[in-house]
Amino acid sequence: MVKVLKYVFYVALIFVAFLIGKGILDGSINRATTVGQVMSDVQSDAGDVASNVADRTQEVAGAVWNSATGNTPEVQEIVIDETAASNYSE
């Protein structure tokens, strides 16, 4: 358990270092930047990364689910067309 926590800490430390480096390269962190500004920059970037990861995870999960069930876009179009045709009344 201690090893797992140690590795989680290392991953978090590397992630924060990455975000700080990204801020330096983007120009939002420079010599005049305070620690508070750096932390707010890291927090906002971490939120952006988390939402992007969540969005991509949902896309991948949807793609895997659709390929596993055979619901490819072509099949979905056929199902929609057949449903519309069966609901047609004169």
C-alpha positions as CSV (number, residue, x, y, z in Angstrom):
1,M,0.0,0.0,0.0
2,V,2.8,2.4,0.8
3,K,4.5,1.7,-2.6
4,V,1.2,2.5,-4.4
5,L,0.9,5.8,-2.5
6,K,4.5,6.6,-3.3
7,Y,4.0,6.0,-7.0
8,V,0.7,8.0,-7.0
9,F,2.7,10.9,-5.4
10,Y,5.4,10.6,-8.0
11,V,2.9,10.7,-10.8
12,A,1.2,13.7,-9.3
13,L,4.6,15.4,-8.9
14,I,5.5,14.8,-12.5
15,F,2.1,16.0,-13.7
16,V,2.5,19.3,-11.8
17,A,6.0,19.7,-13.1
18,F,4.6,19.2,-16.6
19,L,1.9,21.8,-16.1
20,I,4.5,24.3,-14.8
21,G,6.7,23.6,-17.8
22,K,3.8,24.1,-20.1
23,G,3.0,27.4,-18.4
24,I,6.6,28.5,-18.9
25,L,6.6,27.6,-22.6
26,D,3.2,29.2,-23.1
27,G,4.5,32.4,-21.5
28,S,1.9,32.6,-18.7
29,I,4.7,31.9,-16.1
30,N,7.7,34.2,-16.1
31,R,10.1,35.8,-13.6
32,A,7.4,38.2,-12.2
33,T,4.9,35.5,-11.7
34,T,4.0,34.8,-8.0
35,V,3.6,31.4,-6.5
36,G,-0.2,32.0,-6.1
37,Q,-0.5,32.8,-9.8
38,V,1.5,29.7,-10.7
39,M,-0.8,27.6,-8.5
40,S,-4.0,29.1,-10.1
41,D,-2.5,28.4,-13.5
42,V,-1.7,24.8,-12.6
43,Q,-5.2,24.4,-11.2
44,S,-6.9,25.7,-14.3
45,D,-4.7,23.6,-16.6
46,A,-5.4,20.5,-14.4
47,G,-9.1,21.1,-14.8
48,D,-8.8,21.4,-18.5
49,V,-6.8,18.2,-18.7
50,A,-9.3,16.4,-16.5
51,S,-12.2,17.4,-18.6
52,N,-10.4,16.5,-21.9
53,V,-9.6,13.1,-20.4
54,A,-13.2,12.6,-19.4
55,D,-14.4,13.6,-22.9
56,R,-12.0,11.3,-24.7
57,T,-12.8,8.4,-22.3
58,Q,-16.5,8.8,-23.1
59,E,-15.7,8.9,-26.9
60,V,-13.6,5.7,-26.6
61,A,-16.1,4.0,-24.5
62,G,-18.9,4.8,-27.0
63,A,-16.8,3.6,-29.9
64,V,-15.9,0.4,-28.1
65,W,-19.6,-0.2,-27.1
66,N,-20.8,0.6,-30.7
67,S,-18.2,-1.7,-32.3
68,A,-19.0,-4.5,-29.8
69,T,-22.8,-4.3,-30.4
70,G,-22.5,-3.7,-34.1
71,N,-24.0,-0.2,-33.9
72,T,-21.8,1.4,-36.4
73,P,-22.9,4.7,-38.0
74,E,-24.2,2.8,-41.1
75,V,-26.3,0.4,-38.9
76,Q,-27.7,3.3,-36.9
77,E,-28.8,5.1,-40.1
78,I,-30.6,1.9,-41.2
79,V,-32.3,1.5,-37.9
80,I,-33.4,5.2,-37.9
81,D,-34.7,4.9,-41.5
82,E,-36.6,1.7,-40.7
83,T,-38.0,3.3,-37.5
84,A,-39.2,6.3,-39.5
85,A,-40.7,4.2,-42.2
86,S,-42.6,2.0,-39.6
87,N,-43.9,5.1,-37.9
88,Y,-45.2,6.5,-41.2
89,S,-49.0,6.6,-41.4
90,E,-51.2,7.7,-44.2
